[in-house]
Amino acid sequence: QIGIVLGSAFGDLHDIGKEIVKSLLISAGFEVYDLGVDVPPARFVEELQKTSAKVIGISALLSTTTSAGADVVKELDKRGLRGKVKVILGGAAVRDWMVDEFGIDGAVNDAVKGVELIQSWLG
């Protein structure tokens, strides 16, 4: 079973969207490691290392928390893990330009599209 680390971005206490994505991912056969809300960037990477998950999913409802995607990528770089995992940012405030701006692999504001993108990465 392929694992996915999931959590709401640091500074974001919203979890309805994250819970929807979690349900869809579990239904699609993934193992989800849910870190909850207000998750610091290093915590995503620590959980990834503990679980050997292949994807980090960051939920960001607030526009002020979307930059957490960049912070998680920096944390992966620091630990030499960036090329080994995919990072997806999802939520109401997420836009396509964030892929280039933050160095993430995917940006979606639709839960179904997010799951489809993850499935396309992992075959």
N, C-alpha and C positions, 0 to 999 in steps of 0.2 A: 504494500500500500504506500503510495507516494504521499509524503507529508507536506503540509503548508502551515507556516507560522502566520497567524492572523492577529491583528490588534488595531485599536483606534490610536491615531497619532498622538504624540505627546502634546498635551494641552487641550485635547478633544475628549469630552466626556460622553459623547453620543455613541450609541451602539446598535440602533435599530438596523441600519444598513449593513453593519458588520454581521449581525445575527442572521439576516436574510442570506448574505453571501455564504456564511458558515453552513446554513442548512442546505443550500444548493451544492456546495462542495462535498459535503458528507453524502448527499444523495447521488453525486457523481462518482463516489467511491474513493474520495481522498480522505486522508487522516488529517484532522485539523487541530492544531495546537493554538488554542485561543488564549491570548494574554490579557484580554479585557480592554479597558479604556485607559487613556492617558499614559501610553507606553513610551518610555524613553528609547531613543534609537539603539543604544547598546543592548537593551533587553531583547529586542527582536533578534539581534545577531547571536546573543548568548543562547537563546532558545533554539535557533537554527543549528548551532554547533552541538547542542545536547541531543537533538533529535534527528540529525541528518536530513532535514526537510530540504526540498528543492526550490521552494518559492516563499518569499515574504510578501504578505498582503497587508497593506497599510490602508486603513479607513480614515478618511478626512472629510468630515461634513463642512467644517469651517475653512474659509479661504486662508485664514491666518495659520492653519496647521498643515497645509499641503506641503510646505517646505520640509516637513519631516521626511519626505521621500529622499531628498538630497542628503539629509543627515544620516539616514540608514545606509545609503550608498557609500558615504565617507567612512562609516564604521566598518563596512564590508571591505573597503579598500585597505584600511588600517590593518586588518587581520588577514589580508591576502586571499579573501574569499569571493571577491566581486565577480570573477568570471565563471564561478561554479554554481551560481544561483540566479534566479530571476526575481525582480522586484516589481510589484504592481501596486499602483496607488488608485484607490477608488473612493468615490463619494460625490456628493452634490456639487462641491466646489472644484472638482478635478477637471482639467482641460487637456487636450492633446499636446499643446506646446510644452507641457510639463515633462514629457519624455526627454526632450533635448535639454531643457533648462535644468532639470534635476538629475539627469543621468540614469533615470529609471528605465525599465523595459516596457512598461505598459501604463496607460492612464485611462480610466473608464469612469463614467458616471451612470452605469447601468449594470446591475448585478449579474444578469444573464450573460451580457457581453464579457464581463470579467471572467466568469467561469469558462466561457468558450475560449477566451484568449489563453487562459492557463492550460486548458486541455490541448490547445494547438501547440503550446510549448513542450508539453510532456508526452505528446503522442497518445 
